[in-house]
Structure formats: C-alpha cells, structure tokens
C-alpha cells in the first residue's frame, strides 16, 4: 500500500456504516436489559467512528506517514454513511455527532433535508469526544459484549452478503407483527405511513438529540464514579464539554482550606474576584478571549468542591446549558465521592498502619514475654543453687544444665574456681597476662560477653572491679541468644558470690590484722582468746612471732602474699598483718615438724612463692599465753635485724640462735654498750666518717670469718691486696693488735654490738 500510495495522486475513501453497528450492538444490549445496557443503547456506532478517527489521526501524525507524504502519498479519507435505520433515534444523529474535518459523509436525501431544516452544528464533535467514546467501549466490555465479534456479525448480515436471509426476514408475517407491536408500544409511527412518520420525526428531533447527549452524560458519569481519581474526573468533565455544547472548559478551581485555588487546567491562574464573589452559586464571570463566560459550581452530597469555568464565542442555548449543569453536578458528586473514598482510603491506610504498628507491638510484646520466660527459667535454675557450700560450683553446674556446654569459672588471675561439663583439661590453661587483659578490656568496653578463641566469656563484675569470669567452652560457636542469656545471668550470680567472698575475706583480714596488732602491743587476754576462737585460731597452742622484710625492691604486698601462702601451705597459722615495712605472722609449730623446729622450711616456701630469696626473716620466742606476744615480737625484730646485717641477709634467724647477740640485744644498759663500742671502735668510726671508708665493716667481716682472707675478701667483694691494706690501716688507726687474743675478742664483741645498735627496739 505504501508503494502504491507513493505513486498515486488521487484520494480514496474508507466507508463506515454506523447504522449496522448500532443495529447489532443494540440487539445485544436489549438482550441484556440492564439499566446500564439501556443507558448506552444507540451509542456504539458513533463512539466507534470517533475512536476509528482517533486512530486515523494518529497515523497521519506519525513519522511513517510523514515519510510517505514526502514521497507524494495522499491520505485516505473516512467515509461516514449517515442514514438512520432505527426511528427511535434522531434523524440527524449520524451526521451532527460526527462533524469534523478530513471526512466524506454520504446520506439519504431525507437526512440532508432534516439537517437543513432543524440541524444545529456545534463545531467539531469527533475529536473532543475521544475520552467519552473510550468510556462507552469500556462499558460495553464490562457488560460482556465483544465489539469485534459484533462487527463481524453486522457485516455478515448486510444484504450484499446474505440477501435471501434478510428478504425472508422482512416477508415473515410473524416478524412483521412483532415489529409493529413493538413500535405501537413505543408510540412510534409505522414505516408504512411516510407522512405521519416524517411529522413525528420532525417534532421529536430536538428531544432525540438531547436524549442522545443525556445518554453520553450517563456514560461519562458512570466512568467518573467507577473509581476515577481527581485528575481523571476533571479530564472526563472538561473533555466532554465540547461534545455537549459549543462552549469549552477554560478553568477548574477547587476549594482547599475554604479557599479557591489556582486553576488545574490551562494556565495556572488565581480565581477572579467575580468568581470568588459568587459564593458557591453559578453565574457569569469574565473569561479572557471569550464573548461569554460562565461558572458552574462543582457540588455534591451537600459539599461545595469548586467551579468549572466555561467560555464560548456566543452564549449556548438553554438545552446545552442544561446538559452542562448536569455535567457539572455529576463532576461535583464524583469529586465529593472520590474525596470521600480517598478519605476512607486514608483512614483505612491509617487503620492498616495502626494495625501494623499494633502487630509490631504485639510481636515485640510476645518476644518480651518469651524473653521474660527464658529469664525466669534461668533465674529459677540459678536460684536452686544451694546457699551453702561452694556456690561457684553450683552456678557453673546450673549454667551447664541450661546450655549443654562446658562451663568454667575463674578468678581475676585466671585460676579455675569451678568446672562443669566434659572436657576439663588436666592442666590448668594459663592465658598470657597481656591476652587476658585484652579480653577483660573488650568485655568491659562492650558490656556483653566476648569471644576468646574457643570460649565465650562474661565478666563477674559487681561494680568497677573485675572479680572473675564465667566462660562457655564453645569451640563450634553454637551458642545462641538463649545460651548467652544463661551465661550473663550466671556471671551476675558469680559476681555476687565472689563479691560476697571478697567482702568476707576483707572483714576477716581486718579482724586478723586487728588481733595481731593487739597481741603484739598487749591486750586483754580473755578478749583476745575469744576473738581468736571466732577466727578459728587457738591461742592456747604455742605460737611464735615471725617478722619478714623484703630486700632488693621486693614489695611489702608481695612479701605478705608469699608469707600467707607459705603459712597456709605448711599449716603454720593464718594471723598476719603488715606494720612499718615488716610482715608479722603469728605462727604455730606445724604438726609434721615434731620437736625440732625447721624454720628454714618457712623461708624456703616464702622464697618459692616470691621466686626470690631476697627476704630476711626473724623468729621470736615461744608464746604460751597472749601476754607473751609483745616480747616475742621484740625478739623477732632483733633476730631479723641481725639477719639483715649478716653476711647472708636472705634467710631466717631464730632468736634463740643469736647467742651473744641475745645478751647484747636484751641488755638494758644501752649507754654502757655505746661506751664500750666507742672505746674499741671510736677511732675507726671517726676515720670512716671522715674518709667515707668501710674500716669497721671490714673488721667485722674479717672477725666473723675467723680471720680467713679469702672468705673476707669474697664477703666484702674486694681484692685480697685491698683487704691486706685495710687491715694494716685498721692496726695503724685503732692502735690494736689483731693478733692479740684479748684485743681480738673485744674488737669482735664491739663489732657485734655495733651491728645491733641500729636495730629497732
């Protein structure tokens, strides 16, 4: 066709017979018989023609046709066949409702005379009716009518296809009788009386045209009320105006917040003062570029929704105004309905959102109830742990029963307090201090259990101080929220238990310290015995006071811990305190020692815990009753002082082993001792003071070593020649002969006394 049209200069026409379409469709609508079917009866042919012309218009504006037109092609023109077959329709129906440019119209002579007599042209009645035509087609489809099938049947029933069938139908007496009876009931003239039929048709032609327009209005209204939104309702209303009258829609102003808003069609402009002054009534308004302007209120269900502003070159007739008022009322009612539907939809959406929120709240509530149930089960299991005995053991066993995983409780240093479940290692796993500090730090920062390799660890931390940890041994990483909850609750219980233990230990430690202080300084005997019995100590057993002092930077805290651990390990007592840089222990004789005291074992145990021998210890005399403890303490102080000034300060010395030192330390004549020391050592002491030398210390070491040069040099950490020089200077400065036995004895006693002078009393 494109090749032929490119060479053809003439015009072709495509004929469309409207009366055949209406005949077929109307029969189907009559068979349906519903109100909606009756409303759109007689409209199918016109809307079909309008939609066909719309497709024709789209083809002529396409790029494809533009190419053909440049090649010289001429467009085919639609051909309307405007004869009216059904006398119920206006005799100008297929002509006046299909007026547009670019078409050819053929009609019977009677139709031509009818148009000339009473036809009213309203301009283009095809293009403005596209939307209304689509609405009718949608209504037909909703009624179950297949338009294409109906068209096929119409073409098949035309006389040029089946002349015999139609001829026999016309000659059938029964069919003729039925047609006459139907026309009689409808009050319409019989086709056999042309004069009477022409007069009736002329008298009713205006009503028939108005009836056709009303039917179109009904269809448009149905489309407006079938779930159309605001924009669709306004589009249907404004596009229907040219089909119903010679006017056009110029503006639509809707009410929002009790005020008319800018127009929703055309140029967005505010409402005119004349429009605002109408107060929800219809009336004349100025319209730019129009001789006639009119505003119709859009109202429905007692609510004013806005105005439809119309314009025309001349005032439309009363019939057209009537149709436009009906259109405005329909649009107003549809707008009100749409707004109510929208409000209901919003309310439904809000109810749905509220329902969703309530469902969410219920879901969270159910989760909370389930969580509370799990917590209650955990609490119930943990509360079954006995209040007596080893509660840490009971806690880890309960957590193991809740989780099914091995559980271990440790103190702050990583020592195992209790284990429940399989897989307990034979040797205690000691985590490096830095790694343990990192795990504890992460747990404190996160405030929840943290994973450390195969363990999930929670802190037993009642306040700011970490007292221990509770861990799930979970190499498979299977622990879920339920297991974590049990672990956290167990850690809380363990924190309370460890805090309780810590508090008891602090109270007991304070009571023990107070008792030791009172015993070594003197206290009521009966009261001391009662207090000791409360702490599990029997003062009726013989005890000795032991004083220990660290050397070489060993702290008092470290010495106290080492002495306490050694005493517990040897079952040597538990009354311990710290005083003036010393650690004081009230020790009883361990049962395994027998009659021979083995004090060196205590020093060896302390050294093992300290991992150093840098501690001097002194043992006082035996205490039979509380009044003996002050004396024993003084003796222990003398003994440790002597040990500190000896060649081997890292050791332990009992007071009874001091020998001559006991006489010197117990002497009440301190002034006489000082005079004796000055008599024999005064010159050497003055020499040491003036020259910052160690002549007295060298002499004391030489005499303690029995005059052995090698031992003295090693004890002083000096060379033999240096020792020989110092001994010669000692003879020269002091004037005493070291080879003389009396001089040697007196010098030895003087150096021993000098060593005790600085010891505390």
C-alpha positions in Angstrom: 0.0 0.0 0.0 2.9 2.3 0.8 4.4 1.6 -2.6 1.2 2.3 -4.4 0.4 5.5 -2.4 3.8 6.9 -3.1 2.8 6.9 -6.9 -1.0 7.6 -6.5 -2.2 11.2 -6.6 -5.9 10.6 -6.1 -7.9 10.2 -3.0 -9.5 7.0 -1.6 -12.3 6.7 0.9 -13.0 4.1 3.6 -16.7 3.7 4.3 -18.1 3.1 7.8 -21.8 2.3 8.1 -22.9 3.4 11.6 -26.5 2.0 11.5 -25.3 -1.6 11.0 -23.1 -1.3 14.1 -25.9 0.1 16.3 -28.3 -2.5 15.0 -26.1 -5.4 16.1 -25.0 -3.8 19.4 -28.5 -2.7 20.3 -29.8 -6.2 19.9 -27.2 -7.4 22.4 -27.9 -4.6 24.8 -31.7 -5.3 24.6 -31.0 -8.9 25.4 -29.0 -7.9 28.5 -31.8 -5.5 29.5 -30.0 -3.9 32.5 -30.2 -0.1 33.3 -26.6 0.3 32.2 -27.3 -1.5 28.9 -30.3 0.7 28.2 -28.3 3.8 29.0 -25.6 3.2 26.3 -28.0 1.9 23.7 -27.6 3.6 20.4 -24.1 5.0 21.1 -21.9 2.2 19.8 -21.7 3.4 16.1 -20.8 7.0 17.0 -18.1 6.1 19.6 -16.7 3.5 17.2 -16.4 6.1 14.5 -14.8 8.6 16.8 -12.2 6.0 18.0 -11.6 5.0 14.4 -11.0 8.6 13.5 -8.6 8.9 16.5 -6.6 6.0 15.1 -6.7 7.7 11.7 -5.4 11.0 13.3 -2.6 9.1 15.0 -1.5 7.6 11.7 -1.4 10.9 9.9 0.8 12.4 12.6 3.3 9.5 12.7 6.8 9.7 11.3 5.9 6.8 9.0 3.1 8.7 7.3 5.3 11.8 7.1 7.8 9.8 5.0 5.0 8.6 2.7 3.6 12.1 2.4 7.0 13.5 1.3 7.0 10.8 -1.4 3.7 12.1 -2.7 1.2 9.8 -1.0 -2.3 11.2 -0.3 -4.3 10.1 2.8 -7.5 8.1 2.6 -10.5 9.9 4.0 -13.0 8.2 6.2 -16.5 8.0 4.7 -19.5 8.2 7.0 -22.7 6.6 5.9 -25.2 8.7 7.9 -28.5 7.1 7.2 -30.6 6.4 10.4 -32.2 3.0 10.5 -33.8 3.0 13.9 -36.7 5.5 14.1 -36.1 5.8 17.8 -33.0 7.9 17.0 -32.8 11.5 15.8 -32.8 11.7 12.0 -29.6 13.8 12.1 -27.8 11.6 14.5 -25.0 10.1 12.4 -24.3 13.5 10.8 -24.3 16.1 13.6 -22.5 13.8 16.1 -19.7 13.1 13.6 -18.8 16.6 12.3 -15.0 17.0 11.8 -12.5 17.9 9.0 -11.0 15.5 6.6 -14.0 13.1 6.1 -16.6 12.4 3.5 -20.3 11.9 4.5 -22.9 10.2 2.4 -26.5 10.4 3.5 -30.1 9.8 2.2 -31.9 12.9 0.8 -34.3 12.8 3.7 -31.3 13.1 6.2 -29.9 16.0 4.1 -33.3 17.9 4.3 -33.6 17.1 8.1 -30.2 18.7 8.7 -31.0 21.7 6.7 -34.4 22.0 8.5 -33.5 21.6 12.1 -29.9 20.5 12.5 -27.7 22.6 14.8 -23.9 22.4 14.1 -21.7 22.5 17.2 -18.3 22.6 15.6 -16.1 19.5 15.7 -18.0 16.8 17.5 -15.4 14.0 16.9 -12.1 14.9 18.3 -13.4 16.3 21.7 -15.3 13.1 22.2 -12.4 10.7 22.3 -12.4 10.2 26.1 -16.2 9.7 26.3 -16.0 7.2 23.4 -13.4 5.2 25.2 -15.6 5.2 28.3 -18.5 3.7 26.3 -16.3 1.0 24.8 -15.1 0.1 28.4 -18.8 -0.1 29.5 -19.6 -2.4 26.6 -16.7 -4.7 27.5 -17.8 -4.7 31.2 -21.2 -5.9 30.0 -19.5 -8.8 28.2 -20.0 -7.5 24.6 -17.2 -8.3 22.3 -17.2 -5.4 19.8 -15.1 -7.1 17.1 -17.4 -10.1 17.2 -20.4 -7.9 16.9 -18.9 -6.0 13.9 -18.3 -9.3 12.2 -21.8 -10.4 12.6 -23.1 -7.0 11.3 -21.1 -7.3 8.1 -22.3 -10.9 7.7 -26.0 -9.8 8.0 -25.7 -7.0 5.3 -27.9 -7.6 2.3 -25.0 -7.7 -0.1 -23.7 -10.7 1.9 -26.9 -12.6 2.7 -29.8 -11.1 0.7 -32.0 -14.1 0.9 -31.9 -14.2 4.7 -32.8 -10.5 5.1 -35.5 -10.7 2.4 -37.2 -13.7 4.1 -37.0 -11.9 7.5 -38.8 -8.9 6.0 -41.5 -11.1 4.5 -42.1 -13.2 7.6 -45.6 -12.3 8.9 -44.7 -13.1 12.5 -41.6 -10.9 12.4 -43.6 -8.0 10.8 -46.2 -8.4 13.5 -43.7 -8.3 16.3 -42.1 -5.1 14.8 -45.5 -3.4 14.5 -46.4 -4.3 18.1 -43.0 -3.0 19.4 -43.5 0.3 17.5 -47.1 0.6 18.8 -45.9 0.1 22.4 -43.2 2.7 21.9 -45.7 5.1 20.4 -43.7 5.5 17.2 -45.1 5.9 13.7 -45.3 2.9 11.3 -42.9 2.8 8.4 -45.9 2.2 6.0 -47.1 5.9 6.7 -44.3 8.1 5.5 -46.2 11.4 6.0 -47.1 10.6 9.6 -43.6 9.3 10.3 -41.9 12.5 8.9 -44.2 14.8 11.0 -43.4 12.8 14.2 -39.8 12.7 13.5 -39.6 16.4 12.9 -41.4 17.2 16.1 -39.2 14.9 18.2 -35.8 15.5 16.6 -34.6 18.0 19.3 -35.6 15.7 22.1 -33.9 12.9 20.4 -30.6 14.8 20.1 -30.9 15.8 23.8 -31.6 12.2 24.7 -28.5 11.1 22.9 -26.5 13.7 24.8 -28.0 12.6 28.0 -27.0 9.1 27.3 -23.5 10.2 26.7 -23.6 12.1 30.0 -24.7 9.0 31.8 -21.8 7.1 30.4 -19.4 9.8 31.4 -20.9 9.9 34.9 -20.5 6.1 35.1 -16.9 6.5 34.3 -16.4 9.2 36.9 -18.0 7.1 39.6 -16.1 4.0 38.7 -13.1 4.6 41.0 -11.8 7.5 39.0 -9.4 9.8 40.7 -9.4 13.6 40.9 -7.4 14.1 37.7 -9.4 11.6 35.7 -12.8 13.1 36.8 -11.7 16.6 35.8 -10.3 15.2 32.5 -13.6 13.5 31.7 -15.6 16.6 32.6 -13.5 19.1 30.7 -13.2 16.9 27.6 -17.0 16.3 27.5 -17.9 20.0 27.4 -17.2 20.5 23.6 -19.2 17.3 22.8 -22.3 18.6 24.7 -22.2 22.3 23.6 -20.5 25.0 21.7 -18.6 26.0 24.9 -15.2 24.9 26.1 -13.7 24.4 29.5 -11.4 27.3 30.4 -10.5 26.7 34.1 -11.2 24.5 37.1 -10.8 26.0 40.6 -11.1 23.6 43.5 -11.6 24.5 47.2 -8.9 23.8 49.7 -8.9 25.1 53.2 -12.1 27.0 52.4 -10.4 29.0 49.6 -10.5 28.6 45.8 -7.1 27.6 44.5 -5.3 28.2 41.2 -6.8 26.6 38.1 -5.9 23.0 37.5 -6.2 23.2 33.7 -4.9 25.6 31.2 -2.7 28.4 32.5 -2.4 28.2 36.3 -4.2 31.4 37.3 -5.9 32.5 40.5 -9.7 32.8 40.7 -11.1 36.1 39.6 -12.8 38.4 42.2 -16.1 37.8 40.3 -15.8 34.1 40.7 -15.0 34.4 44.4 -18.0 36.6 44.9 -20.4 34.0 43.5 -20.4 32.1 46.8 -20.9 28.6 45.5 -23.6 29.8 43.1 -23.4 29.7 39.3 -23.1 32.9 37.4 -21.3 35.0 34.7 -17.6 35.5 35.0 -15.1 37.2 32.7 -13.1 34.8 30.6 -10.1 36.1 28.6 -10.7 35.7 24.8 -14.3 34.7 25.1 -17.5 36.6 24.5 -19.4 34.5 27.0 -18.1 33.2 30.4 -20.0 31.2 32.9 -19.0 29.4 36.2 -20.8 26.2 37.2 -20.4 25.0 40.8 -19.0 21.6 41.4 -21.1 20.4 44.3 -22.2 17.0 45.5 -23.6 15.5 48.7 -24.1 18.9 50.2 -20.5 19.9 49.7 -19.1 22.6 47.5 -15.9 21.5 45.8 -15.1 24.3 43.4 -16.0 25.7 40.0 -16.0 24.7 36.3 -15.4 27.8 34.3 -16.7 27.8 30.7 -16.1 30.1 27.8 -17.7 30.4 24.3 -17.9 32.7 21.3 -21.6 33.0 21.9 -24.0 32.1 24.7 -25.1 28.5 24.3 -28.8 27.5 24.2 -30.8 26.5 27.2 -30.6 22.9 26.2 -26.8 23.0 26.1 -26.7 24.8 29.4 -28.9 22.2 30.9 -26.5 19.5 29.8 -23.5 21.4 31.1 -25.2 21.9 34.5 -25.9 18.1 34.6 -22.2 17.5 33.7 -21.1 19.9 36.5 -23.4 18.2 39.0 -22.0 14.8 38.0 -18.4 16.0 38.3 -19.1 17.7 41.7 -20.7 14.5 43.0 -17.9 12.4 41.6 -15.3 14.7 43.1 -17.1 14.5 46.5 -17.3 10.8 46.2 -13.7 10.5 45.2 -12.6 12.7 48.1 -14.7 10.7 50.5 -13.3 7.5 49.0 -9.8 9.0 49.4 -10.6 10.0 53.0 -11.8 6.5 53.6 -8.8 5.1 51.9 -6.5 7.2 54.1 -8.5 6.2 57.1 -8.2 2.6 56.0 -4.5 3.1 55.4 -4.1 4.7 58.8 -6.1 1.8 60.4 -3.8 -0.6 58.5 -0.7 1.2 59.7 -2.1 1.2 63.2 -2.8 -2.5 62.8 0.8 -3.0 61.5 2.1 -1.0 64.5 -0.1 -3.0 66.8 1.1 -6.2 65.2 4.7 -5.0 65.7 4.0 -4.1 69.3 2.3 -7.5 69.8 5.3 -9.2 68.2 7.7 -7.3 70.4 5.5 -8.0 73.4 5.5 -11.7 72.5 9.3 -11.5 72.2 9.5 -9.8 75.5 7.2 -12.3 77.1 9.3 -15.1 75.7 12.4 -13.4 76.8 11.0 -13.0 80.3 10.0 -16.6 80.3 13.5 -17.6 79.4 14.9 -15.3 82.0 12.5 -16.7 84.6 13.7 -20.2 83.7 17.3 -19.1 84.0 16.6 -17.4 87.4 14.7 -20.4 88.6 17.6 -22.7 87.7 20.2 -20.4 89.3 18.1 -19.8 92.4 18.2 -23.5 93.0 21.9 -23.3 93.7 22.4 -24.0 97.4 23.1 -21.0 99.6 25.8 -23.1 101.5 28.8 -24.9 100.3 30.7 -24.0 97.1 28.2 -21.7 95.3 30.6 -21.2 92.4 30.5 -24.9 91.7 26.7 -24.8 91.8 26.5 -21.8 89.5 28.7 -23.4 86.8 26.7 -26.6 87.0 23.4 -24.8 86.6 24.7 -22.9 83.6 26.0 -26.1 82.1 22.5 -27.7 82.6 20.9 -24.7 80.8 23.3 -24.5 77.9 24.6 -28.0 77.5 28.1 -26.6 77.0 31.1 -27.0 79.4 31.3 -24.0 81.8 34.3 -22.7 83.7 34.6 -20.1 86.4 37.9 -18.4 87.0 39.2 -15.7 89.4 40.7 -12.5 88.1 44.1 -14.1 87.7 42.8 -17.0 85.6 42.8 -19.6 88.3 40.0 -22.1 87.9 37.4 -21.9 90.6 34.9 -24.5 89.2 34.3 -26.5 86.1 31.1 -28.3 84.9 30.7 -30.5 81.9 33.0 -32.7 79.8 36.5 -31.9 78.5 38.1 -30.4 81.7 41.8 -30.2 81.0 44.2 -32.0 83.3 46.5 -29.0 83.4 45.2 -25.5 84.1 45.3 -23.3 80.9 47.2 -20.2 81.8 46.4 -17.4 79.3 49.2 -14.8 78.9 48.7 -11.7 81.1 48.5 -9.4 78.0 46.0 -11.6 76.2 43.8 -11.9 79.4 43.9 -8.1 79.9 42.8 -7.6 76.3 39.8 -10.0 76.8 38.8 -8.3 80.0 39.2 -4.8 78.5 37.0 -5.8 75.5 34.3 -7.2 77.7 34.3 -4.1 79.9 34.0 -1.8 76.8 31.3 -3.8 75.1 29.3 -4.6 78.3 28.5 -8.1 77.0 30.1 -11.5 76.6 33.1 -11.5 74.2 34.7 -14.4 72.3 38.2 -15.5 73.1 39.2 -18.3 70.7 37.0 -21.3 71.8 35.4 -19.6 74.7 32.6 -17.1 75.2 33.5 -15.0 78.3 31.4 -12.8 80.6 32.7 -10.7 83.4 31.8 -11.3 87.1 32.0 -7.6 87.9 29.6 -6.4 90.6 30.8 -2.8 90.3 34.0 -1.4 88.7 36.3 -4.2 89.9 36.5 -7.4 88.0 36.5 -10.3 90.4 36.4 -13.2 87.9 35.0 -14.5 84.7 32.4 -17.1 83.6 33.1 -18.8 80.2 31.2 -21.2 77.9 33.6 -23.6 76.2 32.2 -23.3 72.7 34.6 -24.4 70.0 31.8 -25.0 67.5 30.4 -21.4 68.0 26.9 -22.8 68.6 26.0 -20.5 71.4 22.8 -18.6 70.6 20.8 -15.9 72.5 19.4 -18.4 75.0 22.9 -19.6 75.9 24.2 -16.0 76.1 21.4 -15.1 78.4 22.2 -18.0 80.7 25.9 -17.0 80.6 25.1 -13.4 81.5 22.8 -14.4 84.4 25.3 -16.9 85.6 28.1 -14.3 85.5 25.8 -11.9 87.6 25.3 -14.7 90.2 29.1 -15.5 90.2 29.8 -11.7 90.6 27.6 -11.7 93.7 29.2 -14.8 95.1 32.7 -13.5 94.5 31.8 -10.1 95.9 30.4 -11.9 99.0 33.6 -13.9 99.3 35.7 -10.8 98.8 33.8 -8.9 101.4 34.1 -11.7 103.9 37.8 -12.0 103.2 38.3 -8.3 103.7 36.4 -8.4 107.0 38.3 -11.4 108.2 41.6 -9.9 107.1 40.8 -6.8 109.0 39.8 -8.7 112.1 43.0 -10.8 111.9 45.1 -7.7 111.5 43.5 -6.0 114.4 44.0 -9.1 116.6 47.7 -9.4 115.6 48.2 -5.7 116.4 46.5 -6.0 119.8 48.5 -9.2 120.6 52.0 -7.7 119.8 51.2 -4.4 121.6 49.4 -6.0 124.6 45.7 -6.6 125.1 43.1 -8.2 127.3 43.9 -11.9 127.5 40.3 -13.3 127.7 39.1 -11.0 124.9 42.0 -11.9 122.7 41.3 -15.6 123.2 37.6 -15.2 122.3 38.3 -13.1 119.2 40.9 -15.6 118.1 38.5 -18.5 118.6 35.9 -16.7 116.4 38.6 -16.5 113.6 39.4 -20.2 114.0 42.7 -19.7 115.9 43.5 -21.4 119.1 45.8 -19.2 121.2 46.3 -21.9 123.8 48.6 -23.6 121.3 52.2 -22.3 121.5 52.8 -19.6 118.8 55.9 -17.6 117.8 56.0 -14.2 116.2 57.8 -14.2 112.8 58.9 -10.9 111.2 59.8 -10.8 107.5 61.2 -8.0 105.4 61.8 -7.9 101.7 65.1 -6.8 100.2 66.2 -5.6 96.8 63.0 -3.9 95.8 60.6 -6.7 96.8 57.3 -5.0 97.9 55.6 -5.5 101.2 52.5 -6.7 99.4 54.4 -9.4 97.6 56.1 -10.5 100.9 52.7 -10.5 102.7 51.1 -12.7 100.0 54.1 -15.1 99.9 54.2 -15.4 103.7 50.5 -16.0 103.9 50.6 -18.7 101.1 53.6 -20.4 102.7 52.0 -20.4 106.2 48.8 -21.9 104.8 50.7 -24.5 102.8 52.7 -25.6 105.9 49.7 -25.3 108.2 51.7 -22.8 110.2 49.0 -20.3 111.0 46.9 -17.6 109.4 47.2 -14.5 111.6 49.0 -12.0 109.5 49.5 -8.2 109.3 51.8 -5.5 108.0 53.5 -3.0 110.2 56.2 -0.4 109.5 57.7 -2.1 106.4 57.5 -5.5 108.0 55.2 -8.5 107.7 54.2 -10.1 111.0 53.0 -13.7 111.3 51.8 -15.4 114.4 52.9 -18.9 113.6 52.3 -22.2 115.3 54.6 -25.2 115.0 53.4 -27.4 112.1 52.3 -30.8 113.2 54.8 -32.6 111.0 57.9 -30.9 112.5 58.0 -32.8 115.7 60.2 -31.4 118.4 62.9 -29.9 116.1 61.9 -26.5 114.7 62.6 -26.3 110.9 62.3 -22.6 110.3 64.3 -22.8 107.2 61.3 -24.6 105.6 59.2 -21.5 106.1 61.9 -19.3 104.4 62.2 -21.8 101.5 58.4 -21.8 101.0 58.3 -18.0 101.0 61.2 -17.8 98.5 59.3 -20.2 96.2 56.2 -18.0 96.2 58.3 -14.9 95.7 60.6 -16.6 93.2 63.4 -14.9 95.1 65.4 -15.4 98.3 65.7 -11.6 98.9 63.7 -11.7 102.2 65.1 -11.6 105.7 63.1 -13.3 108.5 63.3 -13.4 112.3 61.6 -15.7 114.7 60.8 -14.6 118.3 60.5 -16.8 121.4 57.6 -19.1 122.1 54.3 -17.7 123.5 52.3 -19.7 125.9 49.7 -17.0 126.6 48.6 -13.7 125.0 50.8 -11.7 127.4 53.9 -13.3 125.8 53.3 -11.9 122.3 54.9 -8.4 122.8 58.1 -10.0 124.0 58.2 -12.5 121.1 57.7 -9.7 118.6 60.6 -7.7 120.1 62.8 -10.8 119.8 61.7 -11.4 116.2 62.6 -7.8 115.4 66.1 -8.3 116.9 66.6 -11.5 115.1 65.6 -10.1 111.6 67.8 -7.1 112.2 70.7 -9.3 113.0 69.9 -11.4 109.8 69.8 -8.2 107.7 73.3 -7.2 109.0 74.8 -10.6 108.5 76.9 -11.7 105.6 73.9 -13.7 104.2 70.8 -11.4 104.8 68.5 -13.6 102.7 67.5 -16.2 105.3 65.8 -16.8 108.6 67.2 -16.5 112.2 65.5 -17.6 115.4 66.0 -15.5 118.5 67.4 -18.4 120.5 70.2 -18.9 117.9 71.6 -15.3 118.4 74.0 -16.4 121.1 76.0 -13.3 122.3 73.6 -11.1 120.3 70.8 -12.1 122.6 72.8 -10.7 125.6 73.6 -7.6 123.8 70.1 -7.0 122.5 68.5 -7.8 125.8 70.8 -5.5 127.8 69.2 -2.6 129.4 72.5 -0.6 129.7 72.5 0.8 126.2 74.7 3.7 127.3 77.3 1.2 128.6 77.2 -0.6 125.4 77.7 2.6 123.5 80.7 3.5 125.6 82.2 0.0 125.0 81.8 0.4 121.3 83.4 3.9 121.3 86.3 2.6 123.4 87.2 -0.1 120.9 85.9 1.2 117.6 85.8 5.0 118.1 88.9 5.8 116.1 87.8 3.6 113.2 84.3 5.0 113.2 85.7 8.6 113.1 88.0 7.5 110.3 85.1 6.1 108.3 83.1 9.2 108.8 86.0 11.5 107.6 87.2 9.4 104.7 83.9 7.7 103.7 85.5 4.3 104.1 84.4 0.9 105.5 87.1 0.1 108.0 84.5 -1.0 110.8 82.6 -3.2 108.4 85.8 -4.7 107.0 86.9 -5.5 110.6 83.6 -7.0 111.5 83.5 -9.3 108.4 87.2 -10.3 109.0 86.4 -11.3 112.6 83.1 -13.1 111.6 85.1 -15.1 109.0 87.6 -16.2 111.7 90.5 -14.3 110.1 90.1 -16.1 106.7 91.4 -13.7 104.0 89.6 -15.4 101.1 86.2 -15.5 102.8 86.6 -11.9 104.0 87.5 -10.6 100.5 84.6 -12.5 99.0 82.2 -11.2 101.6 83.4 -7.6 101.0 83.7 -8.1 97.2 87.2 -6.7 97.3 90.7 -8.0 96.3 93.0 -9.7 98.8 95.5 -6.9 98.4 92.9 -4.3 99.2 91.9 -6.4 102.3 95.5 -6.5 103.4 95.9 -2.8 103.0 92.7 -2.1 105.0 93.8 -4.5 107.9 97.1 -2.6 108.1 95.3 0.7 108.2 93.0 -0.7 110.9 96.1 -1.6 113.1 97.5 1.9 112.5 94.3 3.9 113.2 93.0 1.8 116.1 96.4 1.0 117.7 95.2 -2.5 118.5 97.0 -5.7 117.6 94.7 -8.1 115.7 96.9 -11.0 116.7 96.4 -10.4 120.4 93.6 -12.7 121.7 92.1 -10.1 124.2 92.2 -7.3 121.6 90.7 -9.7 119.0 87.8 -10.7 121.4 87.0 -7.2 122.5 87.0 -6.0 118.9 84.7 -8.8 117.8 82.2 -8.1 120.6 82.4 -4.4 119.8 81.6 -5.0 116.1 78.7 -7.3 117.1 77.3 -4.7 119.4 77.8 -2.0 116.7 75.7 -4.2 114.3 72.9 -4.2 116.9 72.9 -0.5 117.8 71.0 0.5 114.7 68.3 -2.3 115.2 64.9 -1.1 116.3 63.8 -1.7 119.9 
